[in-house]
Amino acid sequence: MRRADPSFGACKRALFEPLGKGRLINLLMAAVAAASLLQYVTTSIGGVGHTTFDDAYMVTRYARHWLDGHGFCWNIGDGPSYGITSPAYLFLVTAVMGLTGWPDARVLTVVSYGCGLLAALTLVRLGFRVFREMGGRGSWLPLLTIPLIVSFPSFRFHSLTGMETTLSLFLPTHAWLRRSFPPDKSRPGQRFAGLLAAPALRLLFDRTTGSMRSCCRPCTGW
């Protein structure tokens, strides 16, 4: 019977024992998060620059009229009109369009795709802050938010529509992070963040009006 190579065992101990079990688990979770994010980006980035959502092009129509000096309007001769459900998204699309000169489809999908990635990373950051408040300091468990959210077909779908849905996820999540954990430490605590975490995910499945109602419910309870 062959004996194990002592040099291999010594090498294994030298590499892994100083890390400890907790560090190895953290590294494993980080590897899973990085691999899932890389897989998502490589399999979805090809959709950027193409969208068949007619409603998305309403935003660029308003934006182009404004950039041409006619204000935010649907028809140039009719004067200003307000048919966009997300003014924040309109302003963002207008800024990107004015700075880049890209075609409409590319502007829309770059913005919605980028907002989706920012939303996922913000949810991870929020998870770390809440987890730390709950006594989970040192664990990288919130990194598993990334494989969870990018595995949702609806996340990929909405990230490539060119619509405002992903911005409607990012902005409230970022606001909740700042509200629950401000730099001056005068925060209401983890309960506030926990109450608002679940409605954040609903933003992927609902339109802006319904999403805002779902965000207001926890606030009224608080």
C-alpha positions as a printed NumPy array, in Angstrom:
array([[  0.   ,   0.   ,   0.   ],
       [  1.453,   3.37 ,  -1.026],
       [  2.131,   5.88 ,   1.679],
       [  1.018,   9.481,   1.255],
       [  3.698,  11.842,   0.112],
       [  4.748,  13.764,   3.26 ],
       [  5.796,  16.737,   1.187],
       [  2.249,  17.067,  -0.207],
       [  0.75 ,  17.013,   3.29 ],
       [  3.197,  19.641,   4.504],
       [  2.406,  21.828,   1.52 ],
       [ -1.329,  21.488,   2.146],
       [ -0.953,  22.444,   5.802],
       [  1.231,  25.411,   4.922],
       [ -1.33 ,  26.71 ,   2.462],
       [ -4.632,  26.151,   4.247],
       [ -4.116,  25.83 ,   8.002],
       [ -3.048,  29.485,   8.512],
       [ -6.252,  30.595,   6.817],
       [ -8.591,  28.839,   9.189],
       [-11.983,  27.353,   8.463],
       [-13.821,  30.686,   8.496],
       [-11.418,  32.268,   6.023],
       [-11.679,  29.31 ,   3.667],
       [-15.476,  29.539,   3.73 ],
       [-15.26 ,  33.276,   3.001],
       [-12.934,  32.66 ,   0.07 ],
       [-15.272,  29.989,  -1.264],
       [-18.258,  32.362,  -1.087],
       [-16.23 ,  35.094,  -2.782],
       [-15.271,  32.665,  -5.56 ],
       [-18.914,  31.672,  -6.059],
       [-19.99 ,  35.334,  -6.184],
       [-17.24 ,  36.279,  -8.641],
       [-17.908,  33.276, -10.877],
       [-21.663,  33.899, -10.962],
       [-21.166,  37.59 , -11.754],
       [-18.663,  36.769, -14.497],
       [-21.005,  34.165, -15.959],
       [-23.899,  36.632, -15.907],
       [-21.915,  39.4  , -17.582],
       [-20.389,  37.191, -20.282],
       [-23.746,  35.645, -21.2  ],
       [-25.805,  38.843, -21.109],
       [-23.519,  41.653, -22.281],
       [-24.254,  40.734, -25.895],
       [-27.816,  41.972, -25.428],
       [-26.649,  45.51 , -24.689],
       [-27.377,  47.753, -27.641],
       [-30.604,  46.029, -28.669],
       [-34.108,  46.383, -27.29 ],
       [-37.53 ,  45.929, -28.855],
       [-39.463,  47.57 , -26.01 ],
       [-41.494,  50.355, -27.59 ],
       [-42.098,  52.051, -24.243],
       [-38.349,  52.465, -23.727],
       [-38.066,  54.547, -26.874],
       [-40.583,  57.002, -25.447],
       [-37.836,  58.113, -23.079],
       [-35.326,  58.765, -25.841],
       [-37.946,  60.701, -27.819],
       [-38.391,  63.111, -24.913],
       [-34.621,  63.227, -24.408],
       [-33.812,  64.027, -28.033],
       [-36.396,  66.788, -28.159],
       [-34.847,  68.344, -25.061],
       [-31.324,  68.051, -26.484],
       [-32.531,  69.722, -29.68 ],
       [-33.801,  72.681, -27.651],
       [-37.538,  71.934, -27.682],
       [-37.942,  70.928, -24.043],
       [-39.318,  67.649, -22.75 ],
       [-42.199,  67.104, -25.135],
       [-43.749,  64.303, -27.16 ],
       [-44.47 ,  66.394, -30.257],
       [-42.346,  69.452, -30.899],
       [-45.256,  71.689, -31.809],
       [-47.36 ,  70.722, -28.784],
       [-45.111,  72.185, -26.093],
       [-43.972,  70.504, -22.871],
       [-45.739,  67.306, -21.822],
       [-45.23 ,  64.904, -18.95 ],
       [-45.921,  61.322, -19.985],
       [-42.86 ,  59.646, -18.47 ],
       [-43.365,  57.521, -15.367],
       [-39.793,  58.018, -14.09 ],
       [-38.373,  61.542, -14.369],
       [-35.101,  60.347, -12.797],
       [-34.651,  57.816, -15.591],
       [-35.468,  60.444, -18.204],
       [-32.818,  62.804, -16.789],
       [-30.229,  60.005, -16.674],
       [-30.931,  58.872, -20.241],
       [-30.83 ,  62.477, -21.444],
       [-27.448,  63.012, -19.796],
       [-25.949,  59.821, -21.252],
       [-27.36 ,  60.583, -24.69 ],
       [-26.005,  64.114, -24.647],
       [-22.538,  63.026, -23.479],
       [-22.092,  60.038, -25.787],
       [-24.187,  60.587, -28.919],
       [-24.948,  56.864, -28.962],
       [-27.988,  55.397, -30.775],
       [-31.174,  55.177, -28.738],
       [-31.04 ,  51.422, -28.167],
       [-27.479,  51.517, -26.879],
       [-28.181,  54.389, -24.495],
       [-31.258,  52.679, -23.076],
       [-29.683,  49.265, -22.561],
       [-26.374,  50.599, -21.213],
       [-28.271,  52.605, -18.603],
       [-30.644,  49.797, -17.587],
       [-27.853,  47.206, -17.577],
       [-25.514,  49.421, -15.561],
       [-28.246,  50.258, -13.051],
       [-28.913,  46.542, -12.618],
       [-25.281,  45.847, -11.747],
       [-25.174,  48.814,  -9.374],
       [-28.358,  47.607,  -7.697],
       [-26.896,  44.127,  -7.152],
       [-23.702,  45.551,  -5.63 ],
       [-25.7  ,  47.936,  -3.441],
       [-27.792,  45.046,  -2.126],
       [-24.539,  43.275,  -1.219],
       [-23.317,  46.33 ,   0.641],
       [-26.642,  46.659,   2.434],
       [-26.408,  42.976,   3.356],
       [-22.968,  43.469,   4.88 ],
       [-24.175,  46.388,   6.967],
       [-27.24 ,  44.554,   8.235],
       [-25.26 ,  41.351,   8.817],
       [-22.669,  43.287,  10.83 ],
       [-25.386,  44.779,  13.005],
       [-26.679,  41.264,  13.657],
       [-23.284,  40.101,  14.94 ],
       [-22.02 ,  38.536,  11.732],
       [-18.791,  40.525,  11.594],
       [-16.081,  38.702,   9.669],
       [-18.388,  36.619,   7.497],
       [-18.747,  37.262,   3.777],
       [-22.156,  35.597,   3.572],
       [-23.843,  38.676,   1.968],
       [-21.715,  38.055,  -1.137],
       [-24.104,  35.237,  -1.956],
       [-26.647,  37.951,  -2.797],
       [-24.909,  38.189,  -6.174],
       [-25.503,  34.612,  -7.382],
       [-29.008,  34.808,  -5.944],
       [-30.074,  37.953,  -7.78 ],
       [-28.342,  37.236, -11.107],
       [-29.994,  33.818, -11.163],
       [-33.433,  35.445, -11.4  ],
       [-34.568,  35.412, -15.057],
       [-36.462,  38.624, -14.353],
       [-33.232,  40.396, -13.37 ],
       [-31.6  ,  39.591, -16.704],
       [-34.812,  40.445, -18.544],
       [-35.277,  43.868, -16.952],
       [-31.581,  44.725, -17.229],
       [-31.845,  44.547, -21.009],
       [-35.244,  46.113, -21.663],
       [-33.991,  49.687, -21.558],
       [-36.779,  50.507, -19.119],
       [-36.481,  52.184, -15.723],
       [-37.036,  49.057, -13.627],
       [-33.429,  48.515, -12.596],
       [-33.01 ,  52.196, -11.696],
       [-36.142,  51.802,  -9.582],
       [-34.305,  49.035,  -7.736],
       [-30.988,  50.843,  -7.36 ],
       [-32.19 ,  54.249,  -6.127],
       [-34.421,  53.058,  -3.246],
       [-31.855,  50.442,  -2.181],
       [-29.124,  53.073,  -2.063],
       [-31.437,  55.456,  -0.216],
       [-32.299,  52.766,   2.335],
       [-28.607,  52.048,   2.848],
       [-27.911,  55.717,   3.511],
       [-31.01 ,  56.123,   5.686],
       [-30.393,  53.047,   7.794],
       [-26.617,  53.479,   8.128],
       [-25.68 ,  57.164,   7.724],
       [-22.04 ,  58.209,   8.245],
       [-22.857,  60.037,  11.48 ],
       [-24.157,  56.756,  13.032],
       [-27.542,  58.316,  13.862],
       [-29.441,  55.405,  12.357],
       [-32.743,  53.796,  13.355],
       [-30.982,  50.428,  13.181],
       [-31.251,  47.111,  11.437],
       [-35.017,  46.87 ,  11.848],
       [-35.52 ,  49.728,   9.409],
       [-33.185,  48.149,   6.855],
       [-34.833,  44.758,   7.273],
       [-38.301,  46.186,   6.745],
       [-37.198,  47.755,   3.478],
       [-35.052,  44.933,   2.076],
       [-37.926,  42.735,   0.874],
       [-39.821,  45.479,  -1.022],
       [-36.573,  46.252,  -2.882],
       [-36.776,  42.943,  -4.703],
       [-40.405,  43.553,  -5.601],
       [-39.248,  46.437,  -7.764],
       [-38.061,  43.865, -10.293],
       [-41.563,  42.495, -10.732],
       [-43.726,  45.609, -10.589],
       [-44.102,  48.974, -12.22 ],
       [-43.014,  52.156, -10.508],
       [-46.381,  53.06 ,  -9.023],
       [-46.944,  49.65 ,  -7.453],
       [-43.35 ,  49.542,  -6.293],
       [-43.664,  52.884,  -4.543],
       [-46.774,  51.658,  -2.748],
       [-44.894,  48.559,  -1.61 ],
       [-42.057,  50.766,  -0.318],
       [-44.435,  52.984,   1.616],
       [-46.056,  50.13 ,   3.543],
       [-43.017,  49.396,   5.74 ],
       [-42.485,  53.124,   6.28 ],
       [-46.024,  53.581,   7.607],
       [-45.535,  50.581,   9.905],
       [-42.315,  52.076,  11.214]])
